[in-house]
Amino acid sequence: MLVAGCGSVPTRQPGRPDGQAQDVSEREQVDSKAAERLARAHARYAAGVIHEVDGNSAEADEDYYEAALLDPDDETLMLEVSARLLRNKQPQKALELVTRAAQRPNASGEIYGRLGLIYAQLDEPDEALAANRQAIEKSPASLTGYQNLCQVYLGKKQPVEALQVLSEAAQQPDAEADFLIGAAELCAAVGLQAPTQRSDANAKALELLNRAARLGPGTPLSRLKLADGFNLLGESDQAAQFYLEVLKDPPDLPLVEERVRANLASIYLHGSDHQRASEQLQAILRDDPTNPQAYYYLGRMALEDKKPAEAADHFSKMLVLRPDQEPAYYYLALAQIELDKVGEALATLEKARQKFAQSFALEYYSGLAYSRKKAYAEASRHFLAAEVIAKVTDPGRLNEDFYFRLGAACERKGDYAQAEKYFERCLQLAPGFAEAQNYLGYMWAERGEKLERARELIEKAVKAEPRNAAFLDSMAWVLFKQGQPGEALPYALQAAELIEQPDATVYDHLGDIYAALKQIDKAREAWRKSLSIEPSEEVRKKIQAGGSK
């Protein structure tokens, strides 16, 4: 620290105003005074270090300040001490120091940039603008002046002028990659602070990043900044490319690799590339097996990929690490429902009920669990509680899927009027929801009600999914109910051909249609298939009655 804060004896030799050379004794006298002044600067800086080690910040500030006053030629010292004074809320002292340094003929752009920063903090924008313009003039290849000037204009609510400054920066010939990346970061910042200029700011930022990418950033940190810039602007492919390069040679900073892998995982997740997202998340867990977010996203992907066992494992591990994460309870319960472990799902939801306030999600997932358990009265009770909560807190959650599930629960518990109400609501929200069209149409057909409307709905469902066996069976059944078994038969046969899993109802309907067409042997064969899939006394009676004819 002593070395960093101390200047060396100047090698230049000041001249007389009249231009005549100084004699040796005068030079020695000047050098002696300079050496004495620098020695005092060393001493004050050393005293500041000791005070700082002892925890006496105010005394340290004073010593550093005096050291800088004694050695205004040491710009490193001047910048260091002025930054410290600004951090410690002493801008006037910082201004005194930097003003003195700026009066030197060879003052650098960094000094003027610091002067502009101090004026900005003192709320003197005109002086700040002038100082930063001087900084750019003296050091056009340094970003400091542009950055400060940009911030001054933003402070004055002049984003267009701020962008113009950055356009000037972009025009610098032979700009290096780091300069371009820094300018791009500033453009993006303008876009965030001034939404009306976001489109232009982001376009300029992207242009700068592409130039930097073509130059090839030379350091790991530069590659990281470039990747972050592309990621911020939504250029996922380019961001991923540079993040992967960063992983080959990461900068020596804490947690960088984990952050890079997390960003890559996010990019791949948004692109639905679950395989590569999983690779990054698994790599995070190899380095840090206690990372709860990695388990969370692995669980979400497993649910989407229809791998409920993997999802349940990931969410269970996450909850061990973060038992306060409410959404994980609901995703775990959903995975357990998919695994037909309804008891475990209800236990998970009960834990959530004990820890958190009543919510839409808690009631909704409870409704799903009880529906899978075929406890439809309980299911509809929880769905209705979820509806009440959502109407107050988040009406957008009451979508077609919600009302479809509520309608199905009501139908299964025998409350057909309520079921009709909720299916109609579902179709108001999503008129083309084929599954709801089929469900409501079949419910009416089964009960012999509203057969014309039922047929219209089922026809729409079949048109949307012409090879859906359930929809074809519904079409056959509504035609049968309308007294048209001849028209019903092709739909019933096609349904029986297309079903992926044996279905007793499909063959029962086929038998009834054959019976109506007086094809008793075929009817008996269809009923027997139905009975082999699922025991039914009613179907058994049909076989017996058919056999007696």
BAKE-315680 format. One record per residue (C-alpha): x, y, z. Coordinates in steps of 0.02 Angstrom, whole numbers, plus 50000, padded with zeros to 5 digits. Each point is the difference from the previous one (the first is absolute). Layout:
! residues N
X/Y/Z
...
END
This chain:
! residues 549
50000/50000/50000
50146/50117/50037
50069/49972/49827
49831/50023/49917
49971/50165/50087
50166/50085/49977
50068/50092/49852
50180/50007/49946
50111/50152/49993
49957/50088/49837
50134/49984/49865
49944/50158/49909
50095/50160/50037
49890/50155/50010
50065/50148/49897
50007/50185/50040
49862/50112/49930
50129/50086/49892
50058/49835/49929
50179/50010/50070
50072/49843/50074
50008/49985/50188
50169/49982/50076
50048/49844/50094
49969/50070/50174
49823/50052/49954
49963/49828/49928
50067/49918/50156
49893/50114/50108
49843/49957/49899
50040/49815/50005
50029/50009/50186
49831/50082/50030
49914/49874/49888
50084/49857/50091
49949/50074/50167
49821/50020/49943
49994/49822/49934
50074/49934/50162
49862/50087/50096
49873/49925/49879
50073/49827/50033
49988/50029/50186
49820/50058/49995
49950/49854/49890
50086/49878/50117
49911/50081/50147
49835/49978/49906
50035/49815/49976
50033/49978/50186
49841/50094/50047
49901/49893/49879
50070/49839/50071
49953/50062/50173
49823/50036/49942
50015/50190/50010
49919/50042/49834
49984/50188/50027
50184/50019/50045
50049/49892/49852
49897/50110/49883
50090/50156/50063
50173/49923/49978
49962/49938/49824
49929/50171/49957
50158/50089/50060
50110/49875/49907
49908/50037/49837
50014/50187/50029
50188/49982/50020
50018/49896/49841
49876/50062/49867
50106/49924/49861
49958/49822/50057
49838/49971/49907
49980/49823/50067
50005/50069/50176
49884/50143/49954
49869/49884/49924
50012/49878/50145
49980/50132/50135
49862/50096/49911
49901/49838/49977
50020/49965/50186
49941/50174/50046
49848/49983/49888
49955/49834/50080
50015/50081/50170
49887/50147/49954
50137/50133/49986
49976/50064/49822
50068/50175/50035
50169/49933/50054
50000/49884/49848
49962/50151/49891
50144/50098/50074
50123/49860/49964
49944/49962/49823
49985/50183/49953
50182/50023/50048
50051/49847/49899
49900/50061/49849
50096/50165/50000
50159/49909/49951
50040/50019/49813
50013/49813/49974
49846/49949/50100
49923/49844/49926
49824/49966/49941
49973/49891/50154
50028/50151/50112
49873/50102/49904
49881/49854/50002
50014/49992/50189
49972/50187/50008
49841/49979/49897
49941/49863/50117
50027/50110/50152
49906/50146/49922
49856/49882/49960
49993/49943/50181
50001/50182/50055
49851/50030/49884
50095/50119/49887
49953/49928/49829
50073/50138/49892
50172/49983/50081
49983/49811/49988
49963/50010/49814
50150/50112/49969
50119/49891/50099
49943/49841/49915
50015/50080/49828
50179/50043/50047
50026/49820/50056
49943/49936/49829
50110/50127/49909
50154/49948/50099
49966/49812/49999
49878/49954/49860
50045/49816/50015
49948/49996/50183
49819/49964/50041
49999/50103/50161
49951/50167/49924
49864/49924/49892
49929/49905/50147
49995/50151/50114
49929/50112/49864
49866/49872/49963
49950/49994/50183
49992/50190/50010
49879/50006/49854
49894/49862/50074
49996/50098/50163
49935/50149/49901
49866/49889/49918
50083/50016/49831
50016/49819/49938
50017/50051/49817
50155/50102/50043
50066/49854/50103
49984/49885/49849
50085/50130/49891
50151/49996/50117
50007/49812/49980
49989/50019/49812
50155/50108/50011
50084/49863/50100
49953/49871/49868
50083/50105/49865
50171/49991/50080
50122/49924/49875
50094/49844/50051
49889/49978/50154
50047/49843/50095
49878/49864/50049
49992/50051/50184
49959/50179/49952
49860/49942/49885
49929/49881/50131
50000/50139/50129
49912/50118/49879
49871/49864/49964
49967/49980/50186
49969/50187/50012
49879/49994/49853
49903/49860/50083
49996/50100/50161
49926/50149/49907
49866/49886/49930
49955/49938/50173
49991/50175/50074
49911/50080/49851
49870/49880/49928
49958/50120/49858
50178/49978/49935
50013/49814/50035
49984/49942/49820
50137/50117/49936
50110/49970/50152
49990/49811/49984
50032/50006/49814
50156/50104/50029
50055/49885/50141
49981/49847/49889
50100/50083/49861
50142/50036/50124
49998/49824/50069
50008/49925/49826
50152/50109/49962
50081/49944/50162
49963/49818/49958
50084/50019/49830
50154/50072/50083
50005/49857/50124
50005/50051/50183
50168/49951/50069
49966/49966/50184
49880/49880/50088
49915/50147/50086
49972/50087/49833
49922/49842/49928
49887/49989/50152
49943/50180/49978
49970/49970/49815
49895/49846/50038
49902/50094/50133
49968/50141/49876
49932/49884/49867
49895/49911/50131
49926/50163/50062
49951/50048/49823
49917/49832/49968
50132/49937/49878
49999/49826/50076
50104/49907/49871
50144/50124/50007
49989/50010/50189
50010/49811/50014
50150/49995/49883
50100/50119/50108
49941/49924/50164
50068/49833/49939
50166/50085/49961
50001/50075/50175
49980/49825/50074
50159/49946/49910
50099/50138/50085
49897/50086/50137
50059/50163/50079
50072/49986/50174
49844/50064/50088
49891/49916/50132
49848/49900/49940
50026/50049/49818
49990/49823/49934
49838/49966/50094
49923/50162/49935
50053/49961/49821
49925/49826/50010
49840/50071/50074
49988/50124/49856
50031/49862/49873
49867/49892/50082
49878/50146/49991
50038/50026/49815
49975/49816/49962
49841/49993/50103
49924/50146/49904
50046/49909/49841
49921/49838/50066
50169/49914/49984
49979/49897/50156
50148/49887/49967
50129/50139/49997
49913/50093/50142
50009/49842/50104
50186/49980/49961
50036/50173/50071
49890/49976/50153
50079/49831/50038
50172/50081/49985
49946/50131/50128
49945/49862/50118
50165/49908/49980
50089/50154/50064
49865/50048/50124
49881/49859/50049
49906/50122/50113
49942/50116/49860
49809/50003/50019
49964/50093/49837
50086/49866/49897
49886/49867/50076
49850/50113/49970
50031/50021/49814
50046/49818/49977
49835/49957/50081
49903/50117/49887
50080/49926/49845
49965/49823/50060
49816/50043/50022
49992/50074/49825
50088/49846/49930
49874/49884/50084
50127/49930/50122
49907/50017/50165
50116/49886/50098
50151/50109/49958
49898/50156/50036
49948/49936/50171
50181/49959/50043
50062/50174/49951
49862/50094/50092
50022/49892/50155
50186/50045/50005
49961/50183/49973
49878/50003/50146
50131/49923/50115
50111/50149/49958
49864/50133/49989
49844/49949/50095
49936/50179/49983
49978/49988/49811
49811/49985/49981
49988/49961/49812
50110/49846/50021
49867/49919/50110
49872/50015/49863
50115/49935/49864
50050/49854/50111
49816/49963/50032
49966/50006/49812
50140/49875/49967
49932/49887/50136
49825/50011/49923
50073/49950/49831
50081/49850/50087
49830/49953/50074
50071/50030/50174
49850/50103/50051
50024/49969/50185
50176/50071/49990
49937/50148/49897
49868/50041/50131
50132/49986/50137
50112/50122/49905
49856/50121/49980
49958/49986/50184
50179/50051/50042
49976/50152/49889
49833/50036/50084
50086/50001/50170
50140/50116/49941
49915/50124/49884
49842/50102/49987
49854/49934/49900
50029/50033/49815
49933/49961/49828
50142/49878/49967
49973/49905/50162
49814/49977/49967
50022/49964/49815
50129/49863/50024
49896/49927/50141
49857/49992/49875
50112/49907/49877
50052/49875/50133
49822/49962/50056
49946/49983/49818
50133/49868/49973
49940/49915/50160
49824/50004/49926
49939/50097/50151
49907/50120/49888
49900/50089/50134
50163/50048/50089
50079/50045/49834
49860/50119/49951
50004/50078/50175
50184/50043/49981
49978/50061/49820
49859/50115/50057
50111/50068/50140
50136/50033/49871
49874/50094/49892
49949/50113/50144
50182/50043/50039
50046/50032/49817
49852/50116/49972
50074/50114/50133
50187/49977/49973
50033/49945/49821
49848/49977/49884
50116/49952/49857
50025/49829/50079
49818/49957/49969
50033/49940/49824
49920/49866/49892
50104/49862/50077
49942/50046/50176
49816/49998/49952
50022/49838/49903
50068/49913/50155
49865/50074/50110
49865/49947/49877
50071/49824/49992
50001/49986/50190
49819/50057/50009
49947/49878/49864
50087/49856/50087
49912/50036/50164
49833/50007/49908
49968/50187/50006
49960/50015/49815
49926/50175/50008
50159/50070/50076
50106/49898/49880
49906/50075/49853
50024/50174/50071
50188/49980/50016
50024/49915/49832
49904/50142/49918
50112/50124/50090
50151/49903/49937
49939/50009/49821
49964/50186/50016
50184/50024/50043
50062/49879/49866
49867/49963/49867
50116/49878/49911
50042/49895/50155
49966/49830/49921
50011/49897/50160
49869/50111/50085
49888/49991/49846
50009/49811/50005
49975/49987/50189
49845/50110/50004
49928/49922/49842
50026/49824/50067
49924/50046/50169
49843/50059/49913
49997/49850/49883
50020/49878/50143
49852/50081/50088
49898/50017/49841
49995/50191/50017
50027/50140/49873
50050/49873/49869
50009/50123/49855
50117/50116/50096
50097/49848/50062
50024/49941/49822
50059/50172/49943
50131/50007/50137
50063/49824/49969
50009/50030/49811
50113/50149/50035
50111/49895/50112
50013/49862/49869
50041/50127/49865
50141/50068/50109
50068/49826/50040
49932/49875/49873
50102/49854/50068
49957/50024/50183
49918/49837/50055
49904/50079/50145
49926/50133/49886
49951/49871/49869
49916/49894/50133
49903/50154/50060
49945/50033/49820
49940/49821/49983
49905/50011/50164
49910/50164/49964
49945/49931/49830
49941/49843/50086
49902/50103/50125
49921/50094/49854
49940/49834/49930
50127/49989/49859
50100/49839/50036
50046/49980/49816
50088/50167/50000
50074/49964/50171
50082/49834/49953
50148/50067/49896
50048/50118/50141
49989/49861/50128
50107/49882/49896
50130/50134/49971
50004/50039/50187
50029/49816/50040
50141/49994/49872
50088/50156/50064
49992/49979/50189
50175/49985/50073
49943/49908/50157
49854/49878/50007
49843/50095/50050
49845/49912/50066
49884/50144/49958
50050/50005/49816
49959/49814/49977
49840/50017/50102
49941/50139/49884
50050/49898/49847
49897/49854/50066
49848/50110/50026
50014/50069/49823
50015/49825/49925
49850/49945/50103
49898/50147/49933
50048/49944/49825
49942/49821/50042
50177/49932/49982
49989/49900/50161
50156/49892/49979
50110/50153/49974
49915/50088/50144
50034/49851/50115
50182/49996/49945
50022/50186/50037
49917/49984/50171
50112/49854/50044
50153/50106/49960
49930/50136/50112
49972/49875/50140
50177/49931/49983
50069/50174/50028
49888/50051/50144
49870/49896/50095
49824/50069/49984
49837/49919/50051
49906/50109/49876
50105/49940/49854
49984/49820/50060
49811/50018/49994
50012/50066/49822
50097/49846/49946
49872/49887/50080
49855/50096/49922
50084/50003/49831
50034/49814/50007
49820/49959/50033
49939/50088/49844
END
